[in-house]
Amino acid sequence: MALLEIKELNRRFGGLQALSEVDFAVEPGIIKAVIGPNGAGKTTLFNVIAGSLPPTSGSIHFQGEQISGRRPFQIARLGISRTYQNIKLYSGMTALENVMIGRHIRGRAGFIAGMLHLPWTWQEEREIRAYCQELLEMLEIGHLAGVEATSLSFGQQRAVEMARALALEPQLLLLDEPAAGLNIYETAEVGRLISKINSQGITVLLVEHDMSLVMDISHEIVVLSFGRKIAEDVPAAIQQDQEVIKIYLGEAED
């Protein structure tokens, strides 16, 4: 059974059809990329999957369960977490504290228990801190745990954001343009970290413009154009697809 299955997915904004009859599945344990020119509907697709936007029609199933139209926190609790094209870290907080925010959705303590500082909440907080430190270590930035997050380099901030998404213990990680704004060396490092995350058994669905990164780390690729799926295959086949080549080299979308 596919981990994520999208069928006849549509999303309309007034007179604009942002997604049109999109169909594809994500099998467990793979890295699958969604590519396409600007305006192809890639981020809209992520927003619909993650619950930030409801679909106009169609269905999304995660582990066989219908999630279309559910709220973001409900989808997150089921095991889908995401990052954003524009890094969203909290200033004035350390890298570790930013990651811990992503872990609290799995915590048992509610708002009132936390405010009252009940003894059992102290133990949970220690466990959360230790778990999130391990994630930073796994992404090779454990030594930066106590550094103010927004003072880190762009590549390091990306790693913190990925660690925060992993703190939720997702089965599916959505990465929205993880290489955006990175130089060639930082991009290569992020690609290596994504493969490392995948090697831990976490399925990855990513939107990305950097074709070198996509071809290096992806097992499968979906291509969108004007909100429609025009191709889906392994990287080597996508590189030879004439319609994909035409879109990227002959016709630009904005």
CORMO-V356249 format. One record per residue. N is the residue number from 0. PSI is psi in degrees with one decimal (* if undefined). Layout:
n->N psi->PSI
n->N psi->PSI
This chain:
n->0 psi->135.9
n->1 psi->146.3
n->2 psi->-44.5
n->3 psi->131.3
n->4 psi->123.0
n->5 psi->126.8
n->6 psi->125.0
n->7 psi->46.0
n->8 psi->128.0
n->9 psi->142.5
n->10 psi->121.6
n->11 psi->138.4
n->12 psi->96.1
n->13 psi->-118.5
n->14 psi->0.4
n->15 psi->122.8
n->16 psi->96.5
n->17 psi->-34.6
n->18 psi->135.5
n->19 psi->108.5
n->20 psi->46.4
n->21 psi->128.5
n->22 psi->126.2
n->23 psi->166.1
n->24 psi->155.1
n->25 psi->116.7
n->26 psi->152.3
n->27 psi->141.2
n->28 psi->5.2
n->29 psi->169.1
n->30 psi->117.8
n->31 psi->131.9
n->32 psi->145.2
n->33 psi->118.8
n->34 psi->167.0
n->35 psi->157.0
n->36 psi->169.6
n->37 psi->137.1
n->38 psi->6.0
n->39 psi->-16.0
n->40 psi->11.4
n->41 psi->-51.1
n->42 psi->-34.6
n->43 psi->-42.1
n->44 psi->-47.7
n->45 psi->-41.9
n->46 psi->-35.3
n->47 psi->-43.3
n->48 psi->-44.3
n->49 psi->-6.3
n->50 psi->2.7
n->51 psi->-28.0
n->52 psi->139.3
n->53 psi->148.6
n->54 psi->150.8
n->55 psi->-39.8
n->56 psi->172.9
n->57 psi->-177.7
n->58 psi->151.8
n->59 psi->124.4
n->60 psi->134.1
n->61 psi->120.1
n->62 psi->38.4
n->63 psi->-2.0
n->64 psi->134.0
n->65 psi->123.4
n->66 psi->-0.2
n->67 psi->127.6
n->68 psi->-1.5
n->69 psi->160.6
n->70 psi->153.8
n->71 psi->-42.6
n->72 psi->-30.6
n->73 psi->-42.1
n->74 psi->-39.0
n->75 psi->-42.7
n->76 psi->-25.3
n->77 psi->-20.8
n->78 psi->26.1
n->79 psi->122.5
n->80 psi->165.3
n->81 psi->161.2
n->82 psi->175.3
n->83 psi->154.9
n->84 psi->-45.7
n->85 psi->119.3
n->86 psi->132.6
n->87 psi->79.6
n->88 psi->155.2
n->89 psi->121.2
n->90 psi->154.1
n->91 psi->3.1
n->92 psi->148.6
n->93 psi->169.2
n->94 psi->-44.7
n->95 psi->-43.5
n->96 psi->-37.1
n->97 psi->-40.3
n->98 psi->-39.0
n->99 psi->-30.5
n->100 psi->-38.8
n->101 psi->-18.1
n->102 psi->-24.2
n->103 psi->-19.7
n->104 psi->-21.7
n->105 psi->-2.4
n->106 psi->163.0
n->107 psi->-24.5
n->108 psi->129.8
n->109 psi->-176.7
n->110 psi->-45.8
n->111 psi->-44.5
n->112 psi->-39.6
n->113 psi->-41.1
n->114 psi->-33.2
n->115 psi->-8.5
n->116 psi->47.5
n->117 psi->146.2
n->118 psi->-40.2
n->119 psi->-21.5
n->120 psi->-25.0
n->121 psi->-42.6
n->122 psi->-42.8
n->123 psi->-40.6
n->124 psi->-40.0
n->125 psi->-39.9
n->126 psi->-41.8
n->127 psi->-44.7
n->128 psi->-44.6
n->129 psi->-42.1
n->130 psi->-44.0
n->131 psi->-32.4
n->132 psi->-40.2
n->133 psi->-37.7
n->134 psi->-41.9
n->135 psi->-38.9
n->136 psi->-42.9
n->137 psi->-36.4
n->138 psi->11.7
n->139 psi->29.2
n->140 psi->26.6
n->141 psi->-31.5
n->142 psi->-10.0
n->143 psi->10.8
n->144 psi->-39.0
n->145 psi->4.9
n->146 psi->141.2
n->147 psi->124.4
n->148 psi->-42.8
n->149 psi->-2.7
n->150 psi->-6.4
n->151 psi->163.6
n->152 psi->161.9
n->153 psi->-42.4
n->154 psi->-39.0
n->155 psi->-37.6
n->156 psi->-38.4
n->157 psi->-42.8
n->158 psi->-39.8
n->159 psi->-42.9
n->160 psi->-39.8
n->161 psi->-39.5
n->162 psi->-40.6
n->163 psi->-40.1
n->164 psi->-36.2
n->165 psi->-22.6
n->166 psi->-21.4
n->167 psi->-7.8
n->168 psi->57.8
n->169 psi->153.0
n->170 psi->-27.0
n->171 psi->124.9
n->172 psi->121.9
n->173 psi->121.1
n->174 psi->113.9
n->175 psi->100.9
n->176 psi->62.4
n->177 psi->-20.7
n->178 psi->1.9
n->179 psi->127.2
n->180 psi->-0.3
n->181 psi->150.5
n->182 psi->178.3
n->183 psi->-34.7
n->184 psi->-41.2
n->185 psi->-37.6
n->186 psi->-43.9
n->187 psi->-38.8
n->188 psi->-42.7
n->189 psi->-40.8
n->190 psi->-40.9
n->191 psi->-39.7
n->192 psi->-38.4
n->193 psi->-42.9
n->194 psi->-36.1
n->195 psi->-42.3
n->196 psi->-45.8
n->197 psi->-35.6
n->198 psi->-16.7
n->199 psi->3.8
n->200 psi->10.5
n->201 psi->126.1
n->202 psi->138.8
n->203 psi->131.2
n->204 psi->119.5
n->205 psi->145.8
n->206 psi->131.4
n->207 psi->143.0
n->208 psi->-22.9
n->209 psi->104.4
n->210 psi->-29.7
n->211 psi->-44.3
n->212 psi->-46.6
n->213 psi->-48.0
n->214 psi->-29.5
n->215 psi->-37.9
n->216 psi->-14.6
n->217 psi->145.1
n->218 psi->-34.3
n->219 psi->155.3
n->220 psi->136.5
n->221 psi->135.7
n->222 psi->125.8
n->223 psi->146.5
n->224 psi->123.6
n->225 psi->38.7
n->226 psi->-0.3
n->227 psi->146.4
n->228 psi->123.9
n->229 psi->-15.4
n->230 psi->153.7
n->231 psi->119.4
n->232 psi->-175.5
n->233 psi->159.5
n->234 psi->-42.7
n->235 psi->-38.5
n->236 psi->-38.5
n->237 psi->-38.1
n->238 psi->-24.3
n->239 psi->-3.1
n->240 psi->120.9
n->241 psi->-34.8
n->242 psi->-38.2
n->243 psi->-43.8
n->244 psi->-40.8
n->245 psi->-43.4
n->246 psi->-43.8
n->247 psi->-29.8
n->248 psi->-19.3
n->249 psi->-26.4
n->250 psi->120.1
n->251 psi->144.9
n->252 psi->139.6
n->253 psi->*
